Structures are given as C-alpha cells and as structure tokens.
Amino acid sequence: VAKQWQISREDQDALAVESHRRAAHAVKSGYFHDQILDIELKSRKGPVIFNADEHFRADASIEDMAKLKPVFQRENGTVTAGNASGINDGAGAVVLMERRTAELRGLKPLARLVSYAHAGVDPAVMGIGPVPASRKALDRAGLRTTDLDVIEANEAFAAQALAVTRQLDLDPAKVNPNGSGISLGHPIGATGAVITVKALYELQRIQGRYALVTMCIGGGQGIAAIFERI
C-alpha cells in the first residue's frame, strides 16, 4: 500500500506521532471515561482497578520514530513497529435494536445506523479496503464525505490509514480525533466495536450529526458503517 499509493516514511511517522498526541490529549481530558467499564483485578497487594488505555506514548516524537528499523523490507522499507498498530488485548460491546423496541423499553439510543457496506479488494492491498466500503456506505446513505463530523478509520498501519484518508479525500482533522490503532492499540476482533463506541461518544461530545466507522479486514476486505446522532 505504501509503495502503490506513494506514502513516505516521513508521512507515516508523522501520523504515528499525531495519533499518540491525540490519544494522550483524549485520555488527559477524560474523553474515554464514560466509554470504559472498570475491571477489578485481584493481586497480592490487593484489588487493582483497570480502567485506562496503556499503549499510547505522550512523549512520542518524530526523532524517536526515525530511529526504528523497517520490519518488512530491510532496504527501502517504510513500515516500522512505531508506525503500525500495537498488539493489544481489549473488548468492546454495542447494543443494536429496532427503534420501536428501544421506545417500548424506555431506552434512549446514542445514534441510529444509517447504512453499512462491505467490499473486497486484492489481498495484497487489503489495507485499502475501507475505501470502496466507505464509498458504498456513503452512497447508500445519500451522503458525501463533507457531511461527516466524525470519522473512525482504524489505523492498522500508518501507510494504509493515510492512503484511505487521501483516496476518500477526508478531512484529517476529523479522522481519528482521539487516536486510533497506532496509539491505542488494535485488539483484533474487538476493534470494530471499540471504534464504533468511540465514534458515537465523540458525536455526542461535539454535538455532531454523522459519523463514519471503517476498517480493513485481513484477506482483502473492507467494512464501513454510518451512524447519525439522535
């Protein structure tokens, strides 16, 4: 993806540093507080409450990123451990139900699912999967990228995250405003739910209307969903 879409090492490292900066700011500002369920762990020293992300680095810098060696191609490689998502454990959950059911139960939803889509791409460039999936979801919703207030496009790698942003002509300021896979981690299997929760809560925080949630899928796919705050 980096080679095909001409994503430089410098741009990848810059995105990684910005991801850490945004995540650190979000944690410090308490943006994730209501999104995280406290987990109590037993230890020899007594119970420990686990309720905060641990992967992000508030002191991440371009200089530190530049020192890391490429992991896939020794010569002229651009992907490093620093500009790729972290290997993390995590869990996420969402509740999806019909509007009438929510009303009967007296529940107030955070948002409504406007549209969703899947798409297939060449497995060699699976990271670009969010592009066709997002275009399908936007078309089904009758929306344009300029209508979006929040975009959660998982950072599996900085290279693919940048390619997706550029191919869809997204506003970088709206993409992963509180960090993403590089800074917060990518617990495969849970990430879809995690970034959906992040998008819905961010819509509430900024009083926005539409959010796009999208990610690539190993094997050559992409998935996307659009939500509207209600």
LUMVEXZA-365721 format. One record per residue (C-alpha): residue number from 1; residue in three letters; y, z, x. Coordinates in steps of 0.25 Angstrom, whole numbers. Layout:
% residues N
  resi  resn      y      z      x
   NUM   ala      Y      Z      X
...
***
This chain:
% residues 230
  resi  resn      y      z      x
     1   val      0      0      0
     2   ala     10      4     11
     3   lys      7    -10     18
     4   gln      7    -18      6
     5   trp     20    -12      0
     6   gln     27    -10     13
     7   ile     28      5     13
     8   ser     33     10     26
     9   arg     28     23     33
    10   glu     42     28     33
    11   asp     44     26     18
    12   gln     30     33     15
    13   asp     34     45     24
    14   ala     48     46     17
    15   leu     41     46      3
    16   ala     32     57      8
    17   val     43     66     13
    18   glu     51     63      0
    19   ser     39     67     -8
    20   his     38     80     -1
    21   arg     53     83     -3
    22   arg     52     81    -18
    23   ala     39     89    -19
    24   ala     46    101    -11
    25   his     58    100    -20
    26   ala     50    100    -33
    27   val     42    112    -28
    28   lys     54    120    -24
    29   ser     61    116    -37
    30   gly     49    121    -45
    31   tyr     47    107    -52
    32   phe     32    109    -52
    33   his     32    124    -56
    34   asp     28    121    -71
    35   gln     18    110    -67
    36   ile      9    119    -59
    37   leu     -1    128    -64
    38   asp     -2    141    -56
    39   ile    -16    143    -50
    40   glu    -20    156    -45
    41   leu    -29    157    -33
    42   lys    -37    169    -28
    43   ser    -36    173    -13
    44   arg    -39    184     -5
    45   lys    -25    188     -5
    46   gly    -24    188    -20
    47   pro    -21    177    -30
    48   val    -13    165    -26
    49   ile     -5    157    -36
    50   phe     -5    142    -32
    51   asn      6    134    -39
    52   ala     13    125    -30
    53   asp     11    112    -22
    54   glu      7    114     -8
    55   his      7    100     -2
    56   phe     22     96     -1
    57   arg     29     98     12
    58   ala     44    101     10
    59   asp     47     98     25
    60   ala     40     85     25
    61   ser     49     75     34
    62   ile     49     60     38
    63   glu     47     65     52
    64   asp     34     72     49
    65   met     29     61     41
    66   ala     31     51     52
    67   lys     22     59     61
    68   leu     10     57     53
    69   lys      0     47     56
    70   pro     -5     36     47
    71   val    -18     39     40
    72   phe    -24     25     36
    73   gln    -19     16     47
    74   arg    -17     21     61
    75   glu     -8      9     64
    76   asn      4      6     56
    77   gly     -1     15     45
    78   thr      9     22     35
    79   val      1     32     27
    80   thr      0     46     32
    81   ala     -4     59     27
    82   gly     11     62     25
    83   asn     14     51     16
    84   ala      1     51      8
    85   ser     -2     61     -3
    86   gly     -8     74      0
    87   ile    -23     78     -2
    88   asn    -21     90    -12
    89   asp    -28     97    -24
    90   gly    -22     98    -37
    91   ala    -23     98    -52
    92   gly    -15     93    -64
    93   ala    -16     92    -79
    94   val     -9     86    -90
    95   val    -12     86   -105
    96   leu    -11     73   -113
    97   met    -12     73   -128
    98   glu     -6     65   -140
    99   arg      8     69   -145
   100   arg      2     73   -159
   101   thr     -8     83   -152
   102   ala      3     89   -144
   103   glu     12     91   -156
   104   leu      1     97   -164
   105   arg     -2    107   -153
   106   gly     13    110   -151
   107   leu     13    105   -137
   108   lys     25     98   -131
   109   pro     21     87   -121
   110   leu     29     85   -108
   111   ala     28     70   -110
   112   arg     21     58   -117
   113   leu     12     48   -110
   114   val     19     35   -112
   115   ser     10     25   -104
   116   tyr     -1     25    -93
   117   ala     -8     14    -85
   118   his    -18     11    -74
   119   ala    -18      0    -65
   120   gly    -27     -6    -54
   121   val    -23    -11    -40
   122   asp    -30    -15    -27
   123   pro    -37     -3    -22
   124   ala    -31     -6     -8
   125   val    -17     -2    -14
   126   met    -21      8    -25
   127   gly     -8     15    -22
   128   ile      0      5    -29
   129   gly     -8      7    -42
   130   pro      4     15    -48
   131   val     12      2    -49
   132   pro      4     -6    -59
   133   ala      0      6    -66
   134   ser     15     11    -68
   135   arg     19     -3    -72
   136   lys      9     -3    -83
   137   ala     13     11    -88
   138   leu     27      7    -88
   139   asp     25     -6    -95
   140   arg     16      1   -106
   141   ala     27     12   -107
   142   gly     38      1   -108
   143   leu     46      8    -97
   144   arg     52      4    -83
   145   thr     52     12    -71
   146   thr     66     15    -73
   147   asp     63     23    -85
   148   leu     55     33    -77
   149   asp     61     46    -74
   150   val     49     52    -66
   151   ile     38     45    -58
   152   glu     26     51    -52
   153   ala     19     41    -43
   154   asn      9     49    -35
   155   glu     11     48    -20
   156   ala     -3     45    -15
   157   phe      3     39     -3
   158   ala     18     36      0
   159   ala     15     22      2
   160   gln      9     19    -12
   161   ala     20     29    -18
   162   leu     31     20    -12
   163   ala     24      7    -16
   164   val     23     12    -30
   165   thr     37     16    -31
   166   arg     42      3    -25
   167   gln     33     -6    -33
   168   leu     37      1    -46
   169   asp     52      2    -42
   170   leu     52     17    -45
   171   asp     64     26    -42
   172   pro     59     34    -30
   173   ala     67     46    -35
   174   lys     59     46    -48
   175   val     45     45    -41
   176   asn     38     58    -38
   177   pro     51     66    -39
   178   asn     44     79    -35
   179   gly     34     74    -25
   180   ser     20     67    -26
   181   gly      7     66    -19
   182   ile     12     66     -5
   183   ser     19     79     -7
   184   leu     12     86    -18
   185   gly     -2     80    -16
   186   his    -11     71    -23
   187   pro    -23     78    -29
   188   ile    -31     66    -33
   189   gly    -36     68    -48
   190   ala    -24     77    -51
   191   thr    -12     69    -46
   192   gly    -11     61    -59
   193   ala    -10     73    -68
   194   val     -1     80    -57
   195   ile      9     69    -56
   196   thr      9     68    -72
   197   val     13     82    -73
   198   lys     24     81    -62
   199   ala     30     69    -70
   200   leu     30     76    -83
   201   tyr     37     88    -78
   202   glu     47     80    -70
   203   leu     50     73    -82
   204   gln     53     86    -89
   205   arg     61     91    -77
   206   ile     70     79    -76
   207   gln     70     76    -91
   208   gly     65     62    -89
   209   arg     58     53    -98
   210   tyr     47     45    -92
   211   ala     38     47    -80
   212   leu     28     38    -73
   213   val     16     44    -67
   214   thr      8     35    -58
   215   met     -2     36    -46
   216   cys    -12     27    -39
   217   ile    -27     28    -40
   218   gly    -37     27    -29
   219   gly    -46     14    -31
   220   gly    -34      5    -35
   221   gln    -27     10    -47
   222   gly    -14     16    -53
   223   ile    -11     24    -65
   224   ala      2     27    -72
   225   ala      8     35    -84
   226   ile     21     36    -90
   227   phe     26     49    -97
   228   glu     38     52   -106
   229   arg     44     66   -107
   230   ile     45     71   -121
***
